[in-house]
Amino acid sequence: YEPHPVPPEQLLAWKELNEEMMEFLRMAVQRQLRIVVAGGTATGKTTLLSCLVGLIPHDLRIVLIEDPAEIFVEHPHVVSLEARPATVEGKYGVSLGDLVTTAMRMSPRWLVVGEVRHGDAAVWLMRAQMSDHPGMSTIHADDPKSAVEMLCLLAMIDNDPPVRYQATKTLISRSIDLFVQIGIDPWGVRRVTRIGQVAPQLKAGEVWIDNLFLYRPEKSTQEKPVWEKTGELTRSRTAVGV
């Protein structure tokens, strides 16, 4: 991750995405869409999330929850909370899930979780996002389908009490609007490989994700990456600052 704020211009200079996609993400943040950035190890999830957080209007309060602190953002209204491991006696630990519940009492306009690694954080964040708190987070997954599966597994095996697999799918469809996938292309360059819109209802019992933008490596070169717009945004929330 980058140890400083990352402006949109930097991601464009790195050719991680194109201008149309950046403007789409800017609009999505202005409209308070709930966003999950997914990617594998060292793909730039946190860097992309830092950029998106920087797009939040400066009159809105952000509560930033991390374990450990990795997000750097220039914003006048940020409250940062950091998880803490328990002592050897098993005392005084503070989990991401604990911090999400604490953040809900701080009247945030945005909740940002650096990376969802545990089931309690996943469940509480999705519940918060269902209660009209827009949010952003990252998750370790190689594609949106794997991200959905990971969220379901975390909620079921790493949460007390466990949440049923199918119930988590419903929670995902109602609490997440967009998956932004980032990966490494054949030339070893970080690219946003897709932006997908989550359907608000399950289809045949599954979370349905419609691709809005796709990276086309077969049409790309290292210096001239190609993305295609493949769909239109239909999910909407209350716009702020537009």
NURO-424073 format. One line per 5 residues: their letters; for each residue y, x, z of C-alpha. Coordinates in pm, whole numbers. Each point is the difference from the previous one (the first is absolute). Example, Ala and Ser with C-alpha at 12.3 -4.5 7.8 and 13.67 -1.06 7.14 Angstrom:
AS	-450:1230:780 ~ 344:137:-66 .
***
This chain:
YEPHP	0:0:0 ~ 363:101:-45 ~ 177:91:331 ~ 325:-161:-113 ~ 116:-330:-153 .
VPPEQ	-122:-52:-357 ~ 241:-184:-233 ~ -124:-198:-301 ~ 152:258:-232 ~ -240:262:135 .
LLAWK	-310:-209:-75 ~ 135:-64:-349 ~ 60:372:-50 ~ -360:66:104 ~ -109:-272:-247 .
ELNEE	-203:-179:265 ~ 114:-328:-159 ~ 252:-117:-257 ~ 341:-160:39 ~ -126:-354:-66 .
MMEFL	-256:33:279 ~ 257:145:240 ~ 238:-288:-69 ~ -287:-242:53 ~ -78:156:340 .
RMAVQ	370:-3:92 ~ 9:-372:-81 ~ -322:-56:197 ~ 153:161:309 ~ 322:-201:-41 .
RQLRI	-211:-316:-11 ~ -191:109:312 ~ -340:10:-168 ~ -274:141:222 ~ -129:325:-144 .
VVAGG	-303:223:57 ~ -7:347:-156 ~ -359:111:-61 ~ -128:342:-101 ~ -240:281:71 .
TATGK	59:323:188 ~ 314:195:-101 ~ 104:-253:-264 ~ 350:-53:144 ~ -41:-331:183 .
TTLLS	240:91:279 ~ 257:145:-241 ~ -2:-320:-205 ~ 21:-213:315 ~ 299:206:121 .
CLVGL	174:-74:-329 ~ -70:-374:26 ~ 125:-14:359 ~ 321:163:-119 ~ 54:-298:-234 .
IPHDL	23:-248:291 ~ 359:-131:30 ~ 192:191:264 ~ 101:-308:197 ~ -364:-80:87 .
RIVLI	-181:137:303 ~ -321:197:-59 ~ -266:76:258 ~ -202:299:-117 ~ -348:48:153 .
EDPAE	-194:322:-58 ~ -287:219:114 ~ 124:272:-41 ~ 365:-20:-110 ~ 20:94:-370 .
IFVEH	253:-235:-159 ~ 353:129:-50 ~ 264:-254:-99 ~ 378:-22:3 ~ 76:-343:140 .
PHVVS	249:-103:271 ~ -228:-252:172 ~ -339:164:59 ~ -199:-12:323 ~ -292:246:-3 .
LEARP	-314:-51:209 ~ -284:253:13 ~ -356:-57:120 ~ -131:211:287 ~ -361:99:72 .
ATVEG	-153:-77:338 ~ -39:270:262 ~ -340:151:77 ~ -34:-271:264 ~ 48:-263:-271 .
KYGVS	343:-107:126 ~ 350:-43:-142 ~ -105:-21:-363 ~ 221:-201:-235 ~ -161:-117:-325 .
LGDLV	160:-108:-327 ~ -111:-354:84 ~ 181:21:334 ~ 313:117:-178 ~ -10:-283:-256 .
TTAMR	-5:-256:282 ~ 284:189:172 ~ 198:10:-324 ~ -25:-378:-37 ~ 207:-34:319 .
MSPRW	275:222:-142 ~ 124:-251:-259 ~ -70:215:-308 ~ 81:-115:-351 ~ -258:247:-135 .
LVVGE	-319:143:150 ~ -124:327:-147 ~ -335:154:101 ~ -44:356:-127 ~ -375:-30:-59 .
VRHGD	-244:-272:99 ~ -296:188:145 ~ -121:-242:267 ~ -100:-364:0 ~ 239:-115:271 .
AAVWL	299:136:-193 ~ -122:-164:-322 ~ -51:-340:160 ~ 324:-5:197 ~ 205:119:-297 .
MRAQM	-145:-268:-228 ~ 60:-264:266 ~ 359:117:35 ~ 48:-14:-376 ~ -131:-356:-4 .
SDHPG	264:-95:258 ~ 290:80:-235 ~ 32:371:84 ~ -6:199:-325 ~ -188:327:32 .
MSTIH	-119:314:-171 ~ -291:229:73 ~ -242:244:-160 ~ -378:10:-4 ~ -251:260:-115 .
ADDPK	-173:-154:-303 ~ -59:98:-362 ~ 78:-343:-148 ~ 125:-341:120 ~ -353:-143:22 .
SAVEM	-101:286:230 ~ 317:-58:203 ~ -101:-363:55 ~ -351:107:102 ~ 139:261:241 .
LCLLA	232:-252:166 ~ -290:-242:41 ~ -225:267:149 ~ 267:126:240 ~ 70:-352:122 .
MIDND	-371:-67:53 ~ -130:325:155 ~ 314:154:151 ~ 167:-296:167 ~ -56:-180:329 .
PPVRY	-90:-277:-51 ~ -132:62:-353 ~ 135:-210:-284 ~ -255:-142:-242 ~ -8:164:-344 .
QATKT	82:-321:-185 ~ 279:-91:241 ~ 164:336:-66 ~ -3:-71:-374 ~ 198:-318:65 .
LISRS	236:196:224 ~ 56:258:-275 ~ 74:-262:-266 ~ 258:-167:222 ~ 167:310:145 .
IDLFV	16:255:-284 ~ 192:-50:-325 ~ -39:333:-180 ~ -237:295:-10 ~ 156:317:-140 .
QIGID	-273:247:-94 ~ 73:372:-27 ~ -238:267:-121 ~ -43:334:-176 ~ -19:-5:-380 .
PWGVR	-214:228:-223 ~ 275:266:6 ~ 14:8:378 ~ 329:-192:16 ~ 69:-280:246 .
RVTRI	55:-333:-175 ~ 35:-361:106 ~ -310:-123:-180 ~ 54:-372:48 ~ 209:-265:168 .
GQVAP	-202:-312:77 ~ 102:-344:121 ~ -221:-171:257 ~ -76:-366:-66 ~ 102:-218:298 .
QLKAG	-339:-172:3 ~ -353:136:-25 ~ -183:-50:-329 ~ -375:-58:31 ~ 28:137:352 .
EVWID	159:329:-107 ~ 347:154:20 ~ 140:-18:-351 ~ 241:272:-121 ~ 183:-31:-332 .
NLFLY	121:326:-152 ~ 372:6:-78 ~ 29:366:-104 ~ -278:241:-104 ~ 0:373:-68 .
RPEKS	-172:88:-328 ~ -129:359:18 ~ -173:-34:-338 ~ 343:-52:-161 ~ 181:256:215 .
TQEKP	73:369:-2 ~ 99:203:304 ~ 367:-12:-99 ~ -1:-353:-146 ~ -190:-238:227 .
VWEKT	-46:-355:-128 ~ 3:-317:208 ~ -37:-354:-129 ~ 137:-319:149 ~ -294:-239:11 .
GELTR	122:-300:198 ~ 291:-185:158 ~ 84:-40:366 ~ -62:-351:130 ~ 0:51:378 .
SRTAV	340:-45:161 ~ 171:17:336 ~ 358:-31:121 ~ 221:253:-173 ~ 231:218:206 .
GV	306:169:-141 ~ -49:-138:-354 .
***
